[in-house]
C-alpha cells in the first residue's frame, strides 16, 4: 500500500467531521480528580487519635500480666518482710519471757546462742540450752506446793515418782488438791503409762489419817500379778506419809478388795522411800533422765553409791554415778544432818554431771540427810549450784508443773 499524503487542510477537514465530544464537569472538579490520582493517599485526620488509642490498649493488654506479677511479687515480698519482722519480734519476746522465768527460779540457769538472720539483720534465738535441775527444791516452793505421785512406766516394770508442782491454794485441803491433780496428769506426754485418775472413789479420814479407796465390782486392778503389784505399789507411794498412814479398801461400799494372787485384802500401809539408791531411766524424749529409787534398801550410803555405779539392768535402770568419779563420803563434823562429799574426776567438770549430782543428793535425802557440802579441786559450781555453801537437798524427784485452771 502506498503512503498517503494529506495536507494540513485535509486533516482539519477530517477532524471537523468527527463527532463532537463535550465534558460538562467544572474545570476545578477535573483538577481535583487528577490531583487525587497523582498524590499518595494518607490516613484521614480523624482516624489518627483512634488508631493511637488502639495501640495503647494492645500494649496494656500485653503488659498487664507482667505488671500484675511484679506488683504481686512486691506485695508478697512486703508481706513476707512484715511477717518475718513480726516472727522475729515474737521469738525475741518469747526468749525474754523464758529468760525472766528462769531467773525467777532459785536453781535455774540458761545459755542462749544467738544466730544472725542475714536477710532481716535481726538477732533471734536459734538454740537454747537449758541447764535446769530435774528435781524440786525448797526454793521452788515459794508460792507453790508439791505432790509426789508414783506413776507406772509403759512396760509396768517399775513405778516412777513424779513430783507435781502447782500454785499454792490456801482455801483447799491437800486431799481436795490431790483429787484435782489426778485428772491433770499427762502421763503419756511424759513417756509414762496413762494410769490416773484411778477407777475408784477416794475419800479421806483426817482423824485416822486414812484414805478409803472404793472400787467397782468389775475393776481391772486384780487381773494379773503385774496389775496387782502396780496398783498396790502406786497407792503406797503416792500419798504423803505425813498425812496418810493407812489405805483402806472397799468394793462398792463393802469391805475389802479381791486382787488375784493377793486374795482379798482390806488395807495397806503407806511407805516412805528410805535408804534407797537413785538410778537413771530414759523413758521419754527429754534428754534429762528420770530419777528412779531402787527396790532394795541399803545398810549404808556408801553401799548405795557403789550400787549406783552399776545400775539394775533387769529393770532397765542405768548407772547414775560415772565409774571414773571418785567420791569421798563423810558426815560433816559440825552438823550431822549435812553430808560431806569430796568429788574428784574429770566428769565432775562436765555439764551432764548435774544429773549425776542430783542422783547423789536424792540418795542422801533417802538416808535422812538435809543438806550436802561438796568439796572438789577446781570445782566451784555444778549446774546452777554454787559450792561455796551447803546445798539443801531436793524435796522430790522428777519435777512436773501442773496448772489446775
C-alpha positions, 0 to 999 in steps of 0.5 A: 500500500502506498503512503498517503499524503494529506495536507494540513487542510485535509486533516482539519477537514477530517477532524471537523467531521468527527463527532463532537465530544463535550465534558460538562464537569467544572474545570476545578472538579477535573483538577481535583480528580487528577490531583487525587490520582497523582498524590499518595493517599494518607490516613484521614485526620480523624482516624489518627487519635483512634488508631493511637488509642488502639495501640495503647490498649494492645500494649496494656493488654500485653503488659498487664500480666507482667505488671500484675506479677511484679506488683504481686511479687512486691506485695508478697515480698512486703508481706513476707518482710512484715511477717518475718519482722513480726516472727522475729519480734515474737521469738525475741519476746518469747526468749525474754519471757523464758529468760525472766522465768528462769531467773525467777527460779532459785536453781535455774540457769540458761545459755542462749546462742544467738544466730544472725538472720542475714536477710532481716539483720535481726538477732533471734534465738536459734538454740537454747540450752537449758541447764535446769535441775530435774528435781524440786527444791525448797526454793521452788516452793515459794508460792507453790506446793508439791505432790509426789505421785508414783506413776507406772512406766509403759512396760509396768516394770517399775513405778516412777515418782513424779513430783507435781508442782502447782500454785499454792491454794490456801482455801483447799485441803491437800486431799481436795488438791490431790483429787484435782491433780489426778485428772491433770496428769499427762502421763503419756506426754511424759513417756509414762503409762496413762494410769490416773485418775484411778477407777475408784472413789477416794475419800479421806479420814483426817482423824485416822489419817486414812484414805478409803479407796472404793472400787467397782465390782468389775475393776481391772486392778486384780487381773494379773500379778503385774496389775496387782503389784502396780496398783498396790505399789502406786497407792503406797507411794503416792500419798504423803506419809505425813498425812496418810498412814493407812489405805483402806479398801472397799468394793462398792461400799463393802469391805475389802478388795479381791486382787488375784494372787493377793486374795482379798485384802482390806488395807495397806500401809503407806511407805516412805522411800528410805535408804534407797539408791537413785538410778537413771531411766530414759523413758521419754524424749527429754534428754534429762533422765528420770530419777528412779529409787531402787527396790532394795534398801541399803545398810549404808550410803556408801553401799548405795553409791557403789550400787549406783555405779552399776545400775539394775539392768533387769529393770532397765535402770542405768548407772547414775554415778560415772565409774571414773568419779571418785567420791569421798563420803563423810558426815560433816563434823559440825552438823550431822544432818549435812553430808560431806562429799569430796568429788574428784574426776574429770566428769565432775567438770562436765555439764551432764554431771548435774544429773549425776549430782542430783542422783547423789543428793536424792540418795542422801535425802533417802538416808535422812540427810538435809543438806550436802557440802561438796568439796572438789579441786577446781570445782566451784559450781555444778549446774546452777549450784554454787559450792561455796555453801551447803546445798539443801537437798531436793524435796522430790524427784522428777519435777512436773508443773501442773496448772489446775485452771 
